[in-house]
Amino acid sequence: MRNASRETALSKRERAAVANAIAFGLGMRRGPVFALMVLSLLLAPLVREKSLLAQQASVETGVLLQKAIEKEDVEGDLKSAMEIYRRVADDNSAQRELRARALLGLGRCDEKLGRQAKQVYEQIVRDYGDQPAAVQARKRLIEITKKEIPPPTRRERRIEWSRLGSMGPADTDGERAVYKSADSLYLGDLGGRNKRLITSTKRFGWIPCRDFSQVMLDLLSTPTRQHTLGVIKIDGTGYRTLIRDDAKNSIFGGDEPFAMTCSWDDRNVLLFDFSVKSAIPGQLWIVSVADGQRRVLVDAKGWRVRKAVFSPDGRFVAYEVWPYDSKSRRASRVFIAPVAGGEPHLAYESAQWEGGNPFLTLMDWTADGRYIALKDVRQGNSALFLMPMKDGTATGAETFVRFGNFDDGYTTSAGALVYEDKAALPPDVTVSLASADQNGHFLDWRSLDLDSNGAGNRWASFSQDGTQIAYTKRDADPIRRDVMVRDLATGQEREIYRSSYGSTVCEFSSRGSKVFCSVENENGESDLIAIAVESGTVEKIATFPGLRILIEASRDEQAFYFSSNAWLLGVYDQPVIRWDRTTQQDTVVEPASQDRRQLSISQGGHWEARLLDGVVSVRPILGDDWKPLASGVNLRVPPVVLPDEKWVSYQTVDSAGRAGLFRVPIAGGVPERMGDLPNNGSEGSLLFSPDGRQILAVSTKQADYGLSILENFVPPLKK
């Protein structure tokens, strides 16, 4: 009240002084300028007094603000502090800086009480944007916004790759993939809908650079070339040789493939050899992609370099070493080596072993360079860990991410981790169907989506009229097999038989009323049975010692062809036997062989076709001489005698790099293309309907490992 009265009195005196000064100046006839001069002299003491009063008020407000801060920070009395902050903030006579600071204090107290302070900070930024408090308010708004948006949820999904060809965790970013099929390398999407040929050659290894702009090629020696390291653009152009194994540049020292990894900027590649017979034991090479210049980055004598990866900034290389002698039980280790030169230093060590091999697996740097991802074992289980890194040095203990069956892995440029999972996987079985046009060309493959449940059975079979197929699937009990019959028009199917034990392989009879099956029994023998399609009645025809797998039944149902080792893509190593139902006698059709020939028996039982060393040949059953029909065949799949017994079909990759189905006359002649293969050119067993108008393609691939992609596994960066 005292200050308010004083301000009122001053206002009255000021008004009186102004009036007197003006009257005096005008009365003296000195003019308005003289009046203003007089006025300034009269008001000067009053202005000084008012300035001192404003300063005094500012000091008093500052003291009040400091009292609020003490209430907040020292006494912890947030309620009292907020009352003071509000008084200062609402005082229109207080300085803007002090009012902004009071609002900032209000926001802090609200947050400490767990209340929403966003509107207070927004008011500071809006009304006091020129004040220092606005800087702090903006920072708090950013943090509040981050809390309002939850961090990305860790996600994981399986990558379906086995239908494409051969690939590993470094070959895909989760959408695209570089993969090998037969002797060709492709770039395509994981769905198999689009693909582009990169190169076709024999005996090669590869790894794509991380941005998929180019591919490193390790071209193993052939009769026409030396072991070579090269690089090619992803569109198949611009191939360049970097190193060739000649007297001047020999670093290969043999014909073992190298392991390779690209730098994140595609400028360099690391070469190392993990095999015990390594040509560069314990050495890690860095090679320039521009000109092939190379140098030894690491020489880890007494150790094998299992894996090496560049840091995202290209300044460091993390590499994992295993001891040459597993009996020494020395721990596996991860070292960091400066790319510019200098001694490597130990970053991580694991003393855990499994079957003579270390548990530790170096995966890769994270895309932001803050961690190295690795697999180790805790509590007896495989787990993923992140080791924090800064300037090439581990800065703390590794951080647990989660348990899982992790094996080798690489991070993508987007920051996800693609890794191998070597858990036991069922075979991937796909069955496709196509019909022939009037020229015998097969078009428009469609998937039948059979529920094979991972049963690797290539012997799906057509009924005589082509309206049904018989096939086997894995039962819920993994030892058992179910024999299924499916109507191709309606898609309906039913079970006609359930085996009690082991391998079961079936063929429709030529009359279509029954299905013949070879069934492994509990005594290690094989039963030949006939199952009535309509009733499911089972007739045992014969029992054979050991394992026999049914290959074909003759049209008169009096001869049955077996092998004891019928592989998914052919029959070899064991003899092919013809069993006569009337005489109960065996006849060797094809003796045991070690040349890995691919064989098939015609539906009529009159011919056998063979693929050996890229040559398709045919001969009559029990004949002596093989008649060659086609050469240069590069897919190792058995050729098939067509039902009319006038043609032999086979699968190969043509000069344009396209996998396809071809046929050649048994009488001899020029091969012709019958159509493309299904599943993005994936080779497999082909089975024709008795009239030759329909074809089943059964592709079975036993995956050695699964591929998964893990996203958002890296902790967010703290601000």
C-alpha positions in Angstrom: 0.0 0.0 0.0 2.9 2.3 0.8 4.3 2.0 -2.7 0.9 2.5 -4.3 0.3 5.8 -2.4 3.7 7.1 -3.3 3.1 6.4 -7.0 -0.2 8.3 -6.8 1.5 11.3 -5.2 4.2 11.4 -7.8 1.7 11.3 -10.5 -0.1 14.5 -9.1 3.3 16.4 -8.8 4.3 15.4 -12.3 1.0 16.7 -13.7 1.4 20.0 -11.8 5.0 20.5 -13.0 4.1 19.9 -16.6 1.3 22.4 -16.4 3.5 25.1 -14.8 6.3 24.6 -17.2 4.1 25.0 -20.2 2.4 28.1 -18.8 5.8 29.7 -17.9 7.3 29.1 -21.3 4.3 30.4 -23.2 3.9 33.4 -20.8 7.5 34.5 -21.4 6.8 34.3 -25.1 10.0 32.1 -25.5 8.2 29.5 -27.7 7.6 25.8 -27.3 11.3 24.8 -27.5 12.1 26.8 -24.4 9.1 25.3 -22.7 10.4 21.8 -23.3 13.8 22.7 -22.0 12.3 24.0 -18.8 10.1 20.9 -18.6 13.1 18.5 -18.9 15.0 20.3 -16.1 12.0 20.2 -13.8 11.3 16.5 -14.5 14.8 15.1 -14.3 14.7 14.5 -10.5 11.3 12.9 -10.8 12.5 10.5 -13.6 15.5 9.5 -11.5 13.3 8.8 -8.5 10.9 6.7 -10.6 13.9 4.7 -12.0 15.2 4.0 -8.6 11.7 2.9 -7.5 11.5 0.4 -10.5 14.9 -1.0 -9.7 13.8 -1.4 -6.1 10.6 -3.3 -7.2 12.7 -5.5 -9.5 15.0 -6.4 -6.6 12.0 -7.2 -4.4 10.5 -9.4 -7.2 13.8 -11.2 -7.6 14.0 -11.8 -3.9 10.5 -13.2 -4.0 11.4 -15.5 -6.9 14.5 -16.7 -5.0 12.3 -17.5 -2.1 10.1 -19.7 -4.3 13.1 -21.5 -5.6 14.2 -22.3 -2.0 10.8 -23.5 -1.2 11.0 -25.8 -4.2 14.5 -27.1 -4.0 15.5 -26.8 -0.4 12.3 -27.3 1.7 10.5 -29.4 -0.9 7.3 -27.3 -0.2 6.0 -27.4 -3.8 2.6 -25.9 -2.9 4.1 -22.8 -1.3 6.6 -22.4 -4.1 3.9 -22.6 -6.7 1.8 -19.9 -4.9 4.8 -17.5 -5.1 5.6 -18.4 -8.7 2.0 -17.7 -9.6 2.2 -14.2 -7.8 5.3 -13.3 -9.8 4.0 -14.6 -13.1 0.7 -12.6 -12.7 2.4 -9.3 -11.7 2.2 -7.2 -14.9 4.6 -4.7 -13.4 7.4 -7.3 -12.9 10.1 -7.7 -15.5 9.4 -10.1 -18.4 12.5 -12.2 -17.6 11.3 -12.7 -14.0 7.8 -13.6 -15.0 9.1 -16.1 -17.6 11.3 -17.7 -14.9 8.3 -17.9 -12.5 6.4 -19.8 -15.2 9.3 -22.1 -15.7 9.3 -22.8 -12.0 5.5 -23.5 -12.1 6.2 -26.1 -14.9 8.9 -27.8 -12.9 6.7 -28.1 -9.9 3.8 -29.5 -12.0 6.1 -32.2 -13.4 7.5 -33.1 -9.9 3.9 -33.6 -8.8 3.2 -35.8 -11.8 1.0 -33.3 -13.5 0.8 -32.1 -17.1 3.1 -29.1 -17.6 3.0 -28.9 -21.4 0.6 -25.9 -21.5 2.9 -23.9 -19.1 5.9 -24.5 -21.3 3.9 -23.6 -24.4 2.9 -20.3 -22.8 6.6 -19.5 -22.1 7.5 -20.2 -25.7 4.5 -18.2 -27.0 4.6 -15.1 -24.8 8.3 -15.0 -23.7 10.1 -16.5 -26.7 12.9 -13.8 -26.4 13.8 -14.8 -22.8 16.4 -17.3 -21.6 13.6 -19.3 -19.9 12.1 -20.1 -23.4 15.2 -22.2 -24.2 14.6 -24.4 -21.3 10.9 -24.6 -22.0 11.6 -25.8 -25.6 13.8 -28.6 -24.3 11.2 -29.7 -21.9 8.6 -29.7 -24.6 10.8 -32.0 -26.7 11.2 -34.4 -23.8 7.5 -34.4 -23.1 6.8 -35.1 -26.8 9.2 -38.1 -26.8 7.4 -39.5 -23.8 4.1 -39.1 -25.5 5.4 -41.1 -28.5 6.4 -44.6 -27.2 9.7 -46.0 -28.4 9.4 -48.4 -31.3 8.4 -51.9 -30.3 10.9 -54.7 -30.9 9.7 -56.8 -33.8 10.8 -60.0 -35.2 9.7 -62.0 -38.3 10.9 -65.1 -40.1 12.3 -64.6 -43.6 11.0 -67.1 -46.1 14.0 -67.6 -48.4 14.4 -71.4 -49.1 12.3 -71.3 -52.2 14.6 -68.7 -53.8 17.9 -70.5 -53.6 21.0 -70.2 -51.4 21.5 -67.1 -49.2 22.7 -66.0 -45.8 22.0 -63.2 -43.3 24.3 -60.8 -45.2 22.3 -61.3 -48.4 19.0 -59.5 -47.5 17.7 -56.3 -45.9 14.4 -57.9 -45.2 12.8 -56.8 -48.4 15.4 -57.6 -51.1 17.8 -60.4 -51.4 20.8 -61.5 -53.4 20.7 -65.3 -53.8 22.2 -68.1 -55.8 20.1 -70.6 -57.8 21.9 -73.3 -59.8 24.9 -71.5 -61.3 23.3 -68.0 -61.4 23.2 -65.1 -59.0 20.0 -63.0 -58.7 18.6 -59.9 -57.1 15.0 -60.1 -56.2 12.3 -59.6 -53.7 11.7 -62.2 -50.9 8.3 -63.1 -52.3 9.9 -64.4 -55.5 7.8 -62.3 -57.7 10.5 -60.3 -59.3 14.1 -61.1 -59.9 17.0 -59.9 -62.1 20.0 -61.9 -63.2 23.4 -60.5 -61.9 25.7 -63.1 -63.3 26.0 -66.8 -64.3 29.2 -68.7 -63.7 30.4 -71.8 -62.0 32.0 -72.3 -58.6 31.7 -68.9 -56.9 31.0 -67.3 -53.6 29.5 -63.8 -53.1 28.5 -61.1 -50.7 26.5 -58.0 -51.6 27.6 -54.6 -50.2 25.2 -53.2 -47.7 23.5 -50.8 -50.0 23.0 -53.5 -52.6 24.8 -51.4 -55.2 27.4 -54.0 -56.0 28.4 -57.6 -55.2 31.8 -59.0 -54.3 32.5 -62.3 -56.2 35.0 -65.0 -55.1 35.5 -66.9 -58.3 37.0 -70.3 -57.6 39.3 -71.8 -60.1 38.0 -73.8 -63.1 39.8 -75.4 -66.1 39.5 -72.0 -67.8 40.2 -69.5 -65.0 42.3 -68.9 -62.0 41.0 -68.1 -58.5 39.8 -64.5 -58.7 38.4 -61.8 -56.5 36.1 -59.5 -58.4 33.3 -56.9 -58.1 30.2 -56.5 -60.2 27.3 -53.9 -60.2 24.0 -55.1 -59.0 22.5 -54.8 -62.5 25.1 -57.3 -63.8 27.3 -54.7 -65.5 30.7 -53.2 -64.8 32.5 -56.4 -63.7 36.1 -55.7 -62.6 38.8 -58.1 -61.4 40.5 -57.0 -58.2 42.9 -59.8 -57.5 43.8 -62.8 -59.6 45.8 -65.8 -58.3 48.9 -65.6 -60.5 52.6 -65.6 -59.6 52.6 -61.8 -59.0 49.5 -61.5 -57.0 49.1 -64.9 -55.3 47.5 -64.6 -51.9 45.1 -67.4 -52.4 47.5 -70.3 -52.1 44.8 -72.9 -52.9 41.2 -73.2 -54.0 39.3 -72.6 -50.7 36.6 -69.9 -50.8 37.2 -66.7 -48.8 34.9 -65.0 -46.3 34.2 -61.4 -47.3 32.6 -58.3 -45.8 32.2 -54.9 -47.4 32.7 -51.5 -45.6 29.5 -49.5 -45.1 30.7 -47.0 -47.8 31.5 -49.8 -50.3 35.1 -48.6 -50.6 36.9 -51.6 -49.0 36.4 -55.3 -48.5 37.8 -57.6 -45.8 39.1 -61.0 -46.8 39.7 -63.8 -44.4 39.8 -67.6 -44.4 38.3 -69.6 -41.5 39.3 -73.0 -42.7 42.0 -75.0 -41.0 43.7 -75.3 -44.4 43.7 -71.5 -44.8 46.0 -70.1 -47.4 46.4 -67.0 -45.2 46.2 -68.5 -41.7 45.2 -66.0 -39.1 45.5 -63.1 -41.5 42.9 -60.4 -42.2 43.3 -58.5 -45.5 41.8 -55.2 -46.4 41.3 -54.6 -50.2 40.4 -51.4 -52.0 37.4 -51.9 -54.2 38.6 -49.0 -56.4 41.9 -50.6 -57.5 42.5 -53.9 -55.7 45.3 -52.5 -53.6 45.6 -54.7 -50.4 47.4 -55.0 -47.2 47.4 -57.2 -44.1 45.4 -55.5 -41.4 45.8 -58.2 -38.8 48.1 -61.2 -38.4 46.6 -63.3 -35.5 49.2 -66.0 -35.4 47.9 -69.2 -33.8 44.3 -68.2 -34.3 41.7 -68.5 -37.1 39.8 -65.3 -38.0 36.2 -66.5 -38.0 34.5 -63.2 -38.9 35.4 -59.5 -39.4 33.2 -56.5 -39.9 33.7 -52.7 -40.4 32.4 -50.1 -38.1 29.8 -47.9 -39.8 32.3 -44.9 -39.9 34.9 -47.2 -41.4 37.5 -46.3 -38.7 37.6 -49.7 -37.0 37.3 -53.4 -37.7 35.9 -55.9 -35.2 37.0 -59.4 -35.7 36.5 -62.7 -33.9 39.2 -65.4 -33.6 39.1 -69.0 -32.6 42.1 -71.2 -31.7 43.4 -73.5 -34.4 43.5 -76.4 -31.9 40.1 -76.8 -30.3 41.6 -79.2 -27.7 43.5 -76.2 -26.2 40.1 -74.9 -25.0 41.3 -71.3 -25.3 38.5 -68.9 -25.2 37.3 -67.2 -28.4 37.8 -63.5 -28.5 36.7 -60.3 -30.2 39.4 -57.7 -31.0 39.2 -54.2 -32.4 41.7 -53.1 -35.0 42.1 -49.4 -36.2 41.8 -49.3 -40.0 44.4 -46.5 -40.2 47.0 -48.8 -38.5 47.9 -49.6 -34.9 47.8 -52.6 -32.6 44.5 -54.4 -32.1 43.1 -54.5 -28.6 40.9 -57.1 -26.9 37.2 -56.1 -26.6 35.5 -59.2 -25.4 36.3 -62.8 -24.4 34.1 -65.8 -23.8 35.3 -69.0 -22.0 32.2 -71.0 -22.8 32.6 -74.0 -25.2 30.2 -76.3 -26.9 31.4 -79.6 -28.5 34.9 -78.2 -29.0 33.7 -74.9 -30.4 33.3 -71.5 -28.6 29.8 -70.3 -27.8 30.8 -66.7 -28.7 29.7 -65.4 -32.1 30.5 -61.9 -33.3 27.6 -60.6 -35.4 28.0 -57.0 -36.4 28.2 -53.3 -35.4 24.8 -51.7 -34.9 24.0 -49.2 -37.7 24.6 -46.2 -35.3 28.0 -47.5 -34.3 27.2 -47.4 -30.6 27.3 -51.2 -30.0 28.6 -54.5 -31.3 26.0 -57.2 -31.4 27.2 -60.7 -30.3 25.9 -64.0 -29.2 27.1 -65.7 -26.0 25.6 -68.0 -23.5 24.0 -67.2 -20.1 22.3 -69.7 -17.8 23.0 -72.4 -20.4 21.0 -70.6 -23.1 22.0 -68.7 -26.3 21.4 -65.0 -26.0 21.9 -61.8 -27.9 24.0 -59.0 -26.2 25.1 -55.5 -27.1 28.5 -54.3 -26.2 28.7 -50.5 -25.9 31.5 -48.9 -28.0 33.0 -45.5 -28.4 36.0 -44.6 -30.5 36.7 -48.3 -31.0 36.8 -49.1 -27.3 34.3 -51.0 -25.2 32.9 -48.5 -22.7 31.1 -50.9 -20.3 29.6 -54.3 -19.7 27.5 -55.9 -22.4 23.8 -55.4 -22.3 21.4 -58.4 -22.5 18.8 -58.1 -25.3 17.0 -61.5 -25.1 17.4 -65.2 -25.3 17.1 -67.0 -28.6 18.7 -69.5 -30.9 21.1 -66.9 -32.4 23.9 -67.8 -34.8 25.7 -65.7 -37.4 24.1 -62.3 -38.2 24.5 -58.9 -39.9 22.8 -55.6 -39.4 21.1 -53.8 -42.3 21.7 -50.2 -43.3 18.3 -49.4 -41.7 19.5 -50.9 -38.4 17.7 -54.3 -38.3 19.5 -57.5 -37.4 19.2 -60.4 -39.9 20.5 -63.6 -38.2 20.7 -67.4 -38.7 18.6 -69.6 -36.5 19.9 -73.2 -36.6 17.0 -74.7 -34.8 15.7 -77.9 -36.4 13.4 -76.9 -39.3 11.0 -79.1 -41.2 11.6 -79.3 -45.0 9.9 -76.6 -47.1 7.7 -78.4 -49.5 5.8 -76.6 -52.3 3.6 -78.2 -54.9 2.5 -76.4 -58.1 0.2 -77.4 -60.9 0.0 -76.4 -64.6 -1.8 -77.6 -67.7 -0.4 -78.0 -71.2 -1.7 -76.2 -74.3 -2.1 -77.9 -77.6 1.6 -77.5 -78.3 2.6 -79.1 -75.1 3.7 -75.9 -73.4 3.0 -75.4 -69.7 1.9 -72.0 -68.5 0.3 -70.3 -65.5 1.6 -72.4 -62.6 -0.6 -72.3 -59.5 0.2 -73.4 -56.0 -1.9 -76.3 -54.5 -1.1 -75.3 -50.9 -0.9 -78.9 -49.8 -0.7 -79.4 -46.1 2.5 -81.5 -46.2 3.5 -80.3 -42.8 7.1 -80.5 -43.8 7.1 -84.1 -45.1 9.8 -84.2 -47.7 7.9 -86.4 -50.3 8.6 -85.9 -53.9 6.3 -88.7 -55.0 2.9 -87.0 -55.3 1.1 -88.9 -58.0 -1.8 -88.4 -60.4 -4.8 -90.7 -60.7 -5.4 -92.4 -64.1 -8.0 -89.8 -65.1 -6.0 -86.8 -63.8 -8.7 -85.6 -61.4 -7.0 -86.6 -58.2 -3.6 -86.8 -56.6 -2.2 -88.9 -53.8 0.5 -87.6 -51.5 1.8 -88.0 -47.9 2.1 -85.5 -45.1 3.7 -85.5 -41.7 1.4 -86.6 -39.0 1.1 -84.7 -35.7 3.2 -87.6 -34.4 6.5 -86.9 -36.2 7.2 -90.6 -36.7 3.9 -91.2 -38.6 2.9 -90.3 -42.1 -0.7 -89.8 -43.5 -1.6 -90.8 -47.0 -3.9 -88.2 -48.5 -6.1 -88.1 -51.7 -7.1 -84.6 -53.1 -9.7 -83.7 -55.6 -8.0 -81.2 -57.9 -11.3 -79.6 -59.0 -12.8 -79.0 -55.6 -9.7 -78.9 -53.4 -11.3 -81.4 -51.0 -9.1 -84.1 -49.6 -9.2 -86.9 -47.2 -7.0 -89.3 -45.3 -7.0 -92.9 -46.6 -4.2 -94.4 -44.5 -2.0 -93.6 -41.5 1.4 -95.3 -41.3 2.5 -96.5 -37.9 6.2 -95.9 -38.4 8.7 -94.2 -40.6 9.1 -93.5 -44.3 6.0 -93.8 -46.5 6.1 -93.3 -50.3 3.0 -93.8 -52.6 2.0 -94.1 -56.3 -1.5 -94.1 -57.8 -2.3 -97.4 -59.6 -2.8 -97.1 -63.4 -6.4 -98.1 -62.8 -7.0 -95.3 -60.3 -8.8 -97.5 -57.8 -5.9 -98.0 -55.4 -2.7 -96.4 -54.2 0.5 -98.4 -53.8 2.8 -97.5 -51.0 6.2 -98.6 -49.6 6.0 -98.3 -45.8 8.8 -98.7 -43.3 7.7 -100.8 -40.4 8.9 -101.1 -36.8 11.2 -104.0 -37.5 13.3 -102.0 -40.0 11.6 -103.8 -42.9 9.6 -102.3 -45.8 6.0 -103.3 -46.6 4.5 -103.0 -50.1 0.8 -102.3 -49.6 -2.2 -101.4 -51.8 -4.8 -99.0 -50.3 -8.3 -98.9 -51.8 -9.1 -95.2 -52.5 -12.8 -95.4 -51.6 -12.8 -97.8 -48.7 -9.3 -97.4 -47.3 -8.9 -101.2 -47.2 -5.3 -102.2 -47.0 -3.7 -105.2 -48.7 -0.2 -106.2 -47.9 1.5 -107.4 -51.1 5.0 -108.1 -49.8 7.6 -107.4 -47.1 11.2 -106.7 -47.9 14.3 -106.7 -45.6 15.7 -103.3 -45.0 14.6 -100.0 -46.4 13.0 -100.0 -49.8 11.5 -96.9 -51.4 8.9 -97.2 -54.1 9.9 -95.4 -57.3 7.3 -96.6 -59.9 4.7 -99.2 -60.5 4.2 -100.6 -64.0 0.8 -100.1 -65.7 -0.1 -103.8 -65.4 0.7 -103.6 -61.7 3.0 -106.6 -61.9 6.4 -104.8 -61.7 7.5 -102.5 -58.9 10.7 -100.4 -58.9 12.5 -99.6 -55.7 15.7 -98.0 -54.4 17.0 -98.1 -50.8 18.3 -94.6 -51.1 16.0 -92.4 -53.2 17.1 -88.8 -52.6 14.9 -85.8 -53.0 16.6 -84.9 -56.4 17.4 -88.3 -57.7 18.5 -91.9 -57.0 22.1 -92.8 -56.6 24.6 -94.6 -54.5 22.3 -97.6 -54.2 21.0 -100.0 -56.9 17.6 -99.6 -58.6 15.7 -102.9 -58.2 12.8 -104.3 -60.2 10.6 -106.6 -58.3 8.3 -109.0 -60.2 5.0 -109.7 -58.5 4.5 -113.0 -60.2 7.9 -114.5 -59.7 8.7 -112.7 -56.4 12.2 -112.1 -57.8 14.4 -109.0 -57.8 16.3 -107.8 -60.9 19.0 -105.0 -60.7 18.0 -102.4 -63.2 20.8 -100.0 -62.3 23.8 -101.0 -60.2 25.1 -99.0 -57.3 27.1 -96.1 -58.4 29.2 -93.3 -56.8 29.0 -90.9 -59.8 25.8 -89.3 -58.4 23.8 -89.9 -61.5 20.1 -88.8 -61.5 17.6 -91.5 -62.6 13.9 -92.0 -63.3 11.7 -94.8 -64.5 9.0 -94.2 -67.1 5.3 -94.7 -66.1 5.0 -97.6 -68.5 8.1 -99.2 -67.0 9.8 -99.5 -70.4 12.4 -96.7 -70.2 14.8 -95.2 -67.8 16.3 -91.7 -68.1 19.6 -90.5 -66.7 21.4 -87.2 -66.1 25.1 -87.6 -65.7 27.8 -84.9 -66.0 25.3 -82.6 -67.7 24.2 -85.1 -70.3 20.6 -86.4 -70.6 20.4 -90.0 -71.8 17.8 -92.7 -72.2 17.7 -96.4 -72.6 15.2 -99.3 -72.5 14.7 -101.0 -69.1 17.5 -103.6 -68.8 19.1 -102.2 -71.9 22.8 -102.0 -72.4 23.6 -98.7 -74.1 22.6 -95.2 -73.1 21.6 -92.9 -75.9 22.6 -89.2 -75.2 19.9 -86.7 -76.1 20.9 -83.3 -74.7 24.1 -81.8 -73.1 25.0 -78.8 -71.1 22.2 -79.4 -68.6 23.1 -77.5 -65.4 20.3 -78.3 -62.9 20.8 -81.6 -61.1 17.2 -82.9 -61.3 16.3 -86.3 -62.8 15.0 -86.2 -66.4 11.5 -87.7 -67.0 10.2 -89.8 -69.8 6.9 -88.3 -70.8 3.8 -90.6 -70.6 3.6 -91.1 -74.4 7.2 -92.4 -74.2 8.2 -90.3 -77.2 9.9 -87.5 -75.3 12.3 -86.9 -72.3 11.8 -83.7 -70.3 14.5 -82.1 -68.2 15.3 -78.9 -66.4 18.1 -76.5 -67.1 19.1 -72.8 -67.2 19.3 -71.4 -70.7 21.9 -69.0 -72.1 19.8 -66.0 -70.9 20.0 -67.2 -67.3 16.4 -68.4 -67.2 15.5 -71.7 -65.6 13.0 -73.7 -67.6 11.5 -77.0 -68.6 12.7 -78.5 -71.9 11.9 -81.7 -73.9 13.9 -83.6 -76.5 12.6 -86.5 -78.7 13.7 -90.0 -77.7 14.3 -90.6 -81.4 16.8 -87.7 -81.3 16.4 -84.1 -82.4 16.6 -80.5 -81.2 15.4 -79.7 -77.7 12.5 -77.3 -77.3 11.3 -75.2 -74.3 8.1 -76.4 -72.7 7.8 -73.5 -70.3 9.1 -71.8 -67.2 9.6 -73.5 -63.8 7.3 -72.5 -60.9 8.4 -70.7 -57.7 10.6 -68.2 -59.3 12.5 -70.9 -61.3 13.0 -73.3 -58.4 13.9 -76.7 -59.6 12.1 -79.8 -58.3 10.6 -83.1 -59.2 8.2 -83.1 -62.1 5.3 -85.6 -62.3 3.0 -85.8 -65.3 -0.6 -87.0 -65.5 -1.1 -90.2 -67.5 -2.4 -88.2 -70.5 0.5 -85.8 -70.3 -1.8 -82.8 -70.1 -1.1 -81.8 -66.5 2.1 -81.5 -64.5 2.9 -81.4 -60.8 6.1 -79.7 -59.7 7.2 -80.7 -56.2 10.0 -78.8 -54.7 11.4 -79.9 -51.3 14.2 -78.0 -49.6 15.7 -79.0 -46.3 16.9 -75.8 -44.8 20.1 -76.0 -42.8 19.0 -72.9 -40.9 16.3 -70.3 -40.7 16.7 -66.6 -41.3 14.9 -64.0 -39.1 15.0 -60.2 -38.9 14.9 -58.4 -35.6 14.0 -54.7 -35.7 14.2 -52.0 -33.0 16.6 -54.1 -30.8 19.0 -51.2 -30.1 18.2 -49.0 -27.0 17.2 -45.4 -28.1 19.9 -42.8 -27.8 19.6 -40.8 -24.6 19.2 -37.0 -25.1 
